Amino acid sequence: MSQFSFQYPLAFLVILLFLVCAKWCKERSRAIFFPHVAALIAKEGHKSSLLVWLKWVGIVAAVTALASPVITKSYVNSKKEGRDIVLVIDSSGSMRQQGFDPNDMFKSKFDVVKEVVDDFIQKRKNDRIGLITFADVAFIASPLTFEKKFLRDITRMQELGVAGRNTAINDALVQAYNLLSKSKAKSKIVILLTDGMDNMSKVSFPDVKSMIEKRKVKLYTIGIGGPRDYDGAYLNALAKAGHGEAFGARDASQLSKIYDEIDKLEASKLNSKKVVEHTYLYIYPLFLAVLSLLLFIYFRNQRGV
């Protein structure tokens, strides 16, 4: 927003002094007797008005420069601090189970998860997000990217059985943390979702727990299904090591609420800074004042006044 103003508006009171002086401080000069003086005055009257205009333009312009006209522009510089987030999704055979969504009993767990994750990706406007799916093995479905449409398309394209039927949670976490190893983001997050127990990892629990504790990455774990479907204590231990939280979801509605809660917990920080820019314009009236007074002196000398 731009605003024009004067830094020293009281300086315009100086013009009153000039007006008073113009009225009462008459210039005194030697009287010259000249015949037909009335005709001479009438002839020179138009010319002398130029000097009057130049004098007053110079005075007003000089006082305006003294008042220091300025244009002030103020705006808010907002910077959002984005995060690097890796979504780790179980694609083992157990994710084929139906009945997880009460509104569509024929929809598999994996289809529900893809829909909820798609919604979560769409909400994270300022973050880079990567995707890892795992079963017997863990693989990077998408590297960290700002391209949300690409990532959502990749999420929809994921299929069960591509990576096997078993569950390798520890190996998937190693992949996720490796994906974040070169990240320069101040905030790094891993969100692990599974409906099973680790039965295929090459990396042991103590090793993966030690890795998680050493890295500055927050870990959220989500177990879906009934209490017997996944190892709640195991997921709690992982989340605690990663300074995050562990969640459990019995159905699609609860899962959606969990991702919403994580979205709120990891809301992007907004740093706002008000910036004020001043553009000083005194040089323009000052230039006009100098030019007017120089012309005043020139024409006055030319006429021998």
NUKOL-905368 format. One line per field, with one value per residue (C-alpha): x, y, z. Coordinates in Angstrom, 2 decimals. Layout:
% residues N
x <- X ...;
y <- Y ...;
z <- Z ...;
***
This chain:
% residues 305
x <- 0.00 1.39 0.80 1.95 2.79 5.16 7.70 7.66 4.26 4.69 7.38 4.57 3.97 7.09 5.00 2.92 6.04 6.66 3.03 3.23 6.51 5.10 2.30 4.17 7.86 7.84 11.07 12.41 14.46 15.44 12.65 13.24 11.26 10.40 7.89 4.97 5.63 2.05 2.52 5.82 4.29 1.42 3.87 6.09 3.27 2.83 6.56 7.01 4.28 6.66 9.14 6.40 5.42 9.01 9.64 6.62 7.10 10.65 9.55 6.72 8.90 11.72 9.35 7.83 11.30 11.90 8.68 10.20 7.48 7.72 5.93 5.66 5.08 4.31 3.79 3.97 6.62 5.28 7.42 6.10 8.45 7.72 8.55 9.93 7.53 7.91 4.77 5.46 2.51 2.05 1.16 1.35 -1.27 -3.26 -4.07 -6.41 -8.88 -12.31 -14.80 -12.51 -14.82 -18.38 -19.71 -18.29 -17.72 -16.23 -13.41 -10.04 -7.89 -5.34 -7.92 -9.10 -5.53 -4.80 -7.86 -6.95 -3.30 -4.39 -6.42 -3.46 -1.11 -3.56 -3.63 0.17 0.64 4.18 5.83 7.92 6.45 7.89 6.19 7.50 5.46 6.58 5.76 8.56 10.77 10.50 10.85 10.62 7.45 8.17 11.15 10.58 8.69 6.58 4.60 1.44 -0.47 2.34 2.49 -1.25 -1.21 1.60 -0.38 -3.47 -1.33 -0.01 -1.13 -1.03 1.31 4.00 6.40 5.25 2.86 4.84 5.69 9.13 8.54 12.15 13.50 10.85 11.91 15.54 14.50 12.49 15.34 17.79 15.43 15.63 19.39 20.18 17.22 18.07 14.59 14.46 11.58 11.59 8.75 8.07 4.51 4.41 1.15 0.78 -1.82 0.65 3.70 7.25 8.10 10.44 12.96 16.68 17.30 16.72 14.55 17.48 19.34 16.40 15.52 19.10 19.01 15.72 16.99 20.12 18.34 16.47 13.36 9.94 8.21 4.45 3.17 -0.36 -1.72 -4.97 -7.46 -8.16 -5.72 -4.56 -3.80 -0.70 1.79 0.77 3.68 6.12 4.69 4.67 8.35 9.21 7.22 8.79 12.28 11.36 9.89 6.49 3.18 1.55 -2.04 -4.55 -7.48 -10.28 -11.99 -11.68 -13.23 -10.71 -7.84 -8.95 -9.10 -5.59 -4.12 -6.05 -4.56 -1.04 -1.71 -2.58 0.35 2.74 1.17 3.54 5.00 4.23 6.84 5.46 7.61 6.34 8.53 8.29 9.93 10.35 10.87 11.93 10.80 12.35 14.82 12.04 10.62 14.19 15.19 12.12 12.96 16.56 15.48 12.76 15.06 17.83 15.35 14.10 17.64 18.35 15.24 15.60 19.17 18.11 15.62 18.01 15.63;
y <- 0.00 3.42 6.65 10.18 12.55 15.26 14.53 18.13 19.62 22.54 23.87 25.28 27.92 29.63 30.67 32.85 34.85 35.47 36.54 38.96 40.32 40.71 42.78 44.94 44.79 47.05 47.44 51.00 52.44 55.88 57.71 58.48 61.24 60.37 61.98 59.82 57.43 56.07 54.84 53.17 51.33 50.09 48.80 46.95 45.62 42.39 41.70 42.25 39.69 36.99 37.90 37.70 34.22 33.01 34.39 32.71 29.41 29.36 30.17 27.61 24.92 25.58 25.34 22.15 20.62 21.70 19.90 16.72 15.01 11.22 8.16 5.38 1.81 -0.83 -4.51 -7.77 -10.22 -13.69 -16.76 -20.22 -22.81 -26.06 -29.58 -32.70 -35.57 -39.22 -41.35 -45.05 -47.29 -50.99 -52.84 -56.39 -59.06 -58.23 -54.79 -56.61 -57.14 -55.57 -54.03 -51.28 -48.59 -48.89 -46.87 -49.31 -52.77 -54.06 -51.52 -52.88 -51.34 -50.37 -48.48 -46.58 -45.70 -44.39 -42.11 -40.75 -40.24 -38.49 -36.03 -35.49 -34.76 -32.24 -30.28 -29.96 -26.92 -25.92 -29.27 -31.70 -35.19 -38.57 -41.98 -45.42 -48.63 -51.89 -55.55 -58.15 -55.27 -51.51 -49.28 -45.57 -44.95 -41.20 -39.09 -35.90 -33.51 -30.34 -31.67 -32.66 -33.73 -36.08 -37.52 -38.02 -39.80 -42.06 -42.82 -43.85 -46.11 -48.20 -51.83 -54.67 -57.59 -55.69 -55.79 -59.17 -60.32 -60.06 -57.07 -55.44 -52.43 -51.91 -52.03 -49.49 -47.11 -47.39 -46.43 -43.48 -42.16 -42.60 -40.58 -37.75 -38.02 -35.26 -33.08 -29.53 -28.85 -27.70 -30.08 -33.70 -36.15 -39.81 -41.20 -44.99 -46.86 -50.63 -53.26 -56.02 -57.08 -57.08 -60.57 -59.92 -57.16 -57.70 -54.88 -55.75 -53.71 -52.56 -51.33 -49.43 -48.01 -46.76 -45.14 -43.39 -42.04 -40.53 -38.71 -35.41 -36.81 -36.95 -40.30 -40.90 -44.48 -45.60 -49.09 -49.90 -52.66 -54.49 -54.56 -58.04 -57.02 -55.01 -54.78 -51.63 -51.81 -52.11 -49.05 -47.10 -47.87 -46.69 -43.45 -42.77 -43.23 -40.78 -38.19 -38.57 -40.25 -43.60 -43.89 -46.66 -46.66 -49.23 -47.86 -45.37 -42.51 -42.82 -43.04 -39.83 -38.07 -39.27 -37.77 -34.56 -34.48 -34.99 -32.23 -29.87 -31.00 -30.32 -27.14 -25.01 -22.08 -18.63 -15.94 -12.46 -9.37 -5.88 -3.97 -0.17 1.53 5.33 7.18 10.80 13.31 16.56 16.63 17.50 20.63 21.64 21.46 23.52 26.09 26.52 26.75 29.33 31.52 31.37 32.45 35.16 36.55 36.27 38.15 40.71 41.48 41.61 44.33 46.14 46.04;
z <- 0.00 -1.04 0.87 0.05 2.91 4.14 6.84 8.09 7.13 9.56 7.23 5.05 7.74 6.39 3.37 5.71 6.54 2.85 2.37 5.30 4.03 0.50 1.98 4.47 3.58 0.53 -1.39 -1.19 -4.03 -5.27 -7.00 -10.67 -12.34 -15.88 -18.20 -19.31 -16.41 -16.53 -20.08 -19.15 -16.20 -18.35 -20.94 -18.45 -16.27 -18.19 -18.21 -14.47 -13.70 -15.00 -12.28 -9.66 -10.83 -10.91 -7.44 -5.89 -7.71 -6.39 -2.83 -2.75 -4.35 -1.86 1.09 -0.37 -0.57 3.04 4.06 2.53 0.46 0.72 -0.65 1.93 0.79 3.40 2.79 4.70 3.65 4.52 4.36 4.99 6.35 4.49 5.62 4.00 4.60 3.65 3.61 4.21 3.24 3.82 0.60 1.97 1.33 4.47 3.03 0.61 3.47 2.96 5.40 6.70 5.29 6.72 3.78 1.23 2.68 -0.60 -0.60 0.51 3.23 0.60 -1.48 1.62 2.56 -0.94 -0.77 2.69 1.70 -1.48 0.61 2.97 0.04 -1.39 1.89 2.25 0.02 1.00 1.69 -0.28 0.00 -0.91 -1.03 -0.04 -0.27 1.25 1.66 1.26 0.16 0.41 -2.64 -3.36 -5.33 -5.49 -4.37 -2.40 -4.65 -4.65 -7.64 -5.82 -8.95 -9.94 -6.43 -6.25 -9.61 -8.38 -5.20 -7.20 -9.40 -6.48 -6.55 -4.03 -4.58 -6.50 -3.54 -2.18 0.53 3.79 5.99 6.24 8.46 9.56 6.01 4.93 7.70 6.64 3.11 4.42 6.55 3.67 1.48 4.03 4.56 2.04 2.94 4.05 5.44 9.06 9.74 8.54 9.11 8.44 8.64 8.75 8.12 8.52 9.35 10.21 12.18 10.89 9.61 6.69 7.53 7.17 9.65 13.29 15.65 17.86 14.77 13.31 16.74 17.17 13.72 14.49 17.81 16.22 13.40 13.68 12.03 13.67 13.27 13.41 13.30 12.40 12.90 11.11 11.77 15.03 17.98 16.96 13.39 14.28 17.16 19.03 21.48 18.59 16.82 20.10 20.64 17.14 17.55 20.94 19.48 16.71 19.14 17.50 18.31 17.66 16.46 15.86 13.44 13.42 10.32 7.47 9.45 12.26 9.78 8.09 11.47 12.33 9.16 9.88 13.38 12.04 9.52 12.40 14.53 11.68 10.33 8.25 10.17 8.83 9.43 8.73 8.60 7.92 5.47 5.09 2.12 1.92 -1.37 -0.78 -3.42 -2.13 -5.03 -7.52 -5.82 -4.93 -8.58 -9.53 -6.83 -8.01 -11.65 -10.89 -8.80 -11.43 -14.11 -11.76 -11.33 -15.08 -16.25 -13.50 -14.57 -18.21 -17.38 -15.12 -12.18;
***
